[in-house]
Amino acid sequence: MSPLTPSLTPSQTIGPFYHHALLWADGPEVVAPGTPGAIRIHGRILDGAGAPVADGLVETWQADSDGGFDHPDDPRGTPGGTAGGTAGGGFRGFGRCPTDETGSWSITTLKPGREPGADGRLQAPHVDVSLYARGLLNRLVTRIYFSDEADANAEDALLTGVEPDRRATLVATREDDGYRFDIVLQGERSTVFFAL
């Protein structure tokens, strides 16, 4: 009898459990609705065939309106508020929203300010996004930039490093009810995702 050679168990998707284990009631509210300067960012998650992803989860992390983070390691941000208190208390910088049966998601937040990048240059206002959904062994990571920040976007090292014909997949468009940002997982119109 020959000895067995141990091998790694392959990765498998289980769940998703996002709708049961990772949500909390005010997750989509980075700030309370009605907060001065509050904006709504919304969109849909679509698969490569254009079908809605009804069991996804969108997480956001961002700077406050002054470019500071609600984190003790960032001296520019004030935990539980914003740098300088310009938008009032309650900003937490982190949001989490599940998709519904149409693949739709929405968060209420503040438009982030410019923050310094690793090279010290200011980045354009942006929201960092992690996406979880069925069939994904790891999260997908992208960014949301804003269509009405063209000058800042033109100076952003990460955004300008993306192929010109793909940059629009990272830019939310202004609408009457906020900013629209659809996430497409695959195909010709797929959103740009970043490796961490």
C-alpha positions as CSV (number, residue, x, y, z in Angstrom):
1,M,0.0,0.0,0.0
2,S,1.4,3.4,-1.0
3,P,1.2,6.4,1.4
4,L,-1.2,9.1,0.5
5,T,0.2,12.4,-0.7
6,P,-1.6,15.2,1.0
7,S,-2.8,18.0,-1.2
8,L,-4.5,21.3,-0.8
9,T,-8.3,21.4,-0.8
10,P,-9.4,23.6,-3.7
11,S,-11.2,26.9,-3.1
12,Q,-14.9,26.8,-3.3
13,T,-17.7,29.3,-3.1
14,I,-20.1,28.8,-0.2
15,G,-23.0,31.0,0.3
16,P,-23.3,33.8,-0.3
17,F,-24.1,34.8,3.2
18,Y,-24.0,38.5,2.7
19,H,-27.7,39.1,3.1
20,H,-27.7,37.1,6.4
21,A,-24.4,37.8,8.2
22,L,-22.8,41.0,7.0
23,L,-25.5,43.6,7.0
24,W,-26.7,46.1,9.6
25,A,-29.7,48.5,9.4
26,D,-27.9,51.7,8.7
27,G,-25.1,50.2,6.6
28,P,-26.1,52.2,3.5
29,E,-26.0,55.5,5.4
30,V,-22.4,56.7,5.8
31,V,-24.2,59.9,7.0
32,A,-27.8,60.3,7.9
33,P,-30.1,61.5,5.1
34,G,-30.6,65.2,5.4
35,T,-27.0,65.8,6.6
36,P,-25.8,69.1,5.0
37,G,-23.8,68.1,1.9
38,A,-25.2,64.6,1.8
39,I,-25.2,62.9,-1.6
40,R,-26.6,59.6,-2.9
41,I,-24.5,57.2,-4.9
42,H,-26.4,54.5,-6.6
43,G,-26.3,52.0,-9.4
44,R,-26.7,48.4,-10.4
45,I,-24.4,45.4,-10.4
46,L,-24.6,43.5,-13.7
47,D,-23.0,40.3,-14.9
48,G,-21.3,39.8,-18.2
49,A,-24.7,39.1,-20.0
50,G,-26.3,42.2,-18.5
51,A,-28.3,40.3,-15.9
52,P,-28.7,41.8,-12.4
53,V,-26.6,40.4,-9.6
54,A,-29.3,40.1,-6.9
55,D,-27.1,38.7,-4.1
56,G,-24.2,41.1,-4.2
57,L,-22.8,43.4,-1.5
58,V,-21.1,46.7,-2.1
59,E,-18.8,48.1,0.6
60,T,-17.4,51.6,0.5
61,W,-14.6,53.4,2.3
62,Q,-13.8,57.0,1.8
63,A,-12.4,60.3,3.1
64,D,-14.6,62.9,4.5
65,S,-15.3,66.2,2.7
66,D,-12.0,67.6,3.9
67,G,-10.0,64.6,2.8
68,G,-9.6,63.0,6.2
69,F,-10.5,59.5,7.3
70,D,-12.6,58.5,10.3
71,H,-9.7,56.5,11.6
72,P,-7.3,57.1,14.6
73,D,-4.3,56.8,12.3
74,D,-5.3,59.8,10.2
75,P,-4.7,63.1,12.0
76,R,-6.7,64.9,9.4
77,G,-9.9,63.1,10.2
78,T,-12.0,63.3,13.4
79,P,-13.5,59.9,14.5
80,G,-17.3,60.2,14.5
81,G,-17.3,63.5,12.6
82,T,-15.3,65.2,9.9
83,A,-12.0,67.1,9.8
84,G,-12.8,70.5,11.1
85,G,-16.4,69.5,11.8
86,T,-17.6,71.1,8.5
87,A,-20.3,68.5,7.8
88,G,-21.4,67.8,11.4
89,G,-21.1,64.6,13.3
90,G,-22.0,61.1,12.3
91,F,-19.7,60.5,9.3
92,R,-18.1,57.1,9.6
93,G,-16.5,56.7,6.2
94,F,-17.6,53.1,5.7
95,G,-20.8,51.9,4.1
96,R,-22.3,48.6,3.2
97,C,-25.3,47.9,1.0
98,P,-26.7,44.7,-0.4
99,T,-28.1,44.5,-3.9
100,D,-31.8,43.9,-4.4
101,E,-33.5,41.7,-7.0
102,T,-32.7,44.2,-9.8
103,G,-29.1,44.4,-8.8
104,S,-29.6,47.9,-7.4
105,W,-27.6,49.4,-4.5
106,S,-27.4,52.9,-2.9
107,I,-25.5,54.7,-0.2
108,T,-26.0,58.1,1.3
109,T,-22.7,59.8,2.0
110,L,-20.6,63.0,1.7
111,K,-18.6,63.8,-1.4
112,P,-15.1,63.1,-0.4
113,G,-12.4,65.7,-0.4
114,R,-9.0,65.4,-2.0
115,E,-6.4,63.4,-0.1
116,P,-2.7,63.0,-0.6
117,G,-1.6,59.8,-2.5
118,A,1.5,57.7,-1.8
119,D,3.6,60.2,-3.8
120,G,2.3,63.2,-1.9
121,R,0.2,64.5,-4.8
122,L,-3.5,65.1,-4.3
123,Q,-5.8,62.4,-5.5
124,A,-9.2,63.3,-7.1
125,P,-12.2,62.9,-4.8
126,H,-13.1,59.2,-4.9
127,V,-14.7,56.4,-3.0
128,D,-13.0,53.0,-2.6
129,V,-15.3,50.0,-3.3
130,S,-15.2,46.4,-2.5
131,L,-17.7,44.1,-4.2
132,Y,-18.7,40.6,-3.0
133,A,-21.0,38.4,-5.0
134,R,-21.8,34.7,-5.9
135,G,-19.0,33.1,-7.9
136,L,-16.3,35.3,-6.5
137,L,-13.6,33.7,-4.5
138,N,-12.2,37.0,-3.6
139,R,-13.6,40.5,-3.4
140,L,-13.3,42.8,-6.4
141,V,-11.9,46.3,-5.8
142,T,-12.6,49.4,-7.7
143,R,-13.0,53.2,-7.2
144,I,-15.8,55.7,-7.9
145,Y,-14.7,59.0,-9.3
146,F,-17.1,61.9,-10.0
147,S,-18.0,63.3,-13.4
148,D,-18.1,66.9,-12.1
149,E,-14.5,66.7,-10.9
150,A,-12.9,66.8,-14.4
151,D,-9.8,68.9,-13.4
152,A,-9.0,66.8,-10.3
153,N,-9.6,63.6,-12.3
154,A,-7.1,64.7,-14.9
155,E,-4.5,65.0,-12.2
156,D,-5.2,61.7,-10.4
157,A,-2.3,59.3,-10.9
158,L,-4.4,56.1,-10.6
159,L,-7.2,57.3,-12.9
160,T,-4.8,58.6,-15.5
161,G,-2.9,55.3,-15.3
162,V,-5.9,53.5,-16.6
163,E,-6.3,53.1,-20.4
164,P,-8.2,56.2,-21.7
165,D,-11.0,54.1,-23.2
166,R,-11.6,52.4,-19.9
167,R,-11.6,55.4,-17.5
168,A,-15.3,56.1,-17.9
169,T,-16.0,52.8,-16.1
170,L,-14.7,54.4,-12.9
171,V,-16.6,57.7,-13.2
172,A,-20.0,58.2,-11.6
173,T,-22.3,60.4,-13.6
174,R,-24.3,63.2,-12.0
175,E,-28.1,62.8,-12.1
176,D,-31.0,64.6,-10.4
177,D,-31.1,62.2,-7.5
178,G,-27.3,61.9,-7.0
179,Y,-24.5,60.0,-8.8
180,R,-25.0,56.9,-10.8
181,F,-22.3,54.2,-10.8
182,D,-23.1,50.8,-12.4
183,I,-20.7,48.0,-11.9
184,V,-20.3,45.5,-14.8
185,L,-18.5,42.3,-13.8
186,Q,-17.4,41.0,-17.2
187,G,-17.5,41.7,-20.9
188,E,-16.9,44.6,-23.2
189,R,-18.2,47.2,-20.8
190,S,-16.7,45.7,-17.6
191,T,-15.7,48.0,-14.8
192,V,-11.9,48.4,-14.2
193,F,-11.0,46.4,-11.1
194,F,-7.6,46.7,-9.2
195,A,-5.4,44.0,-7.9
196,L,-4.3,44.6,-4.3
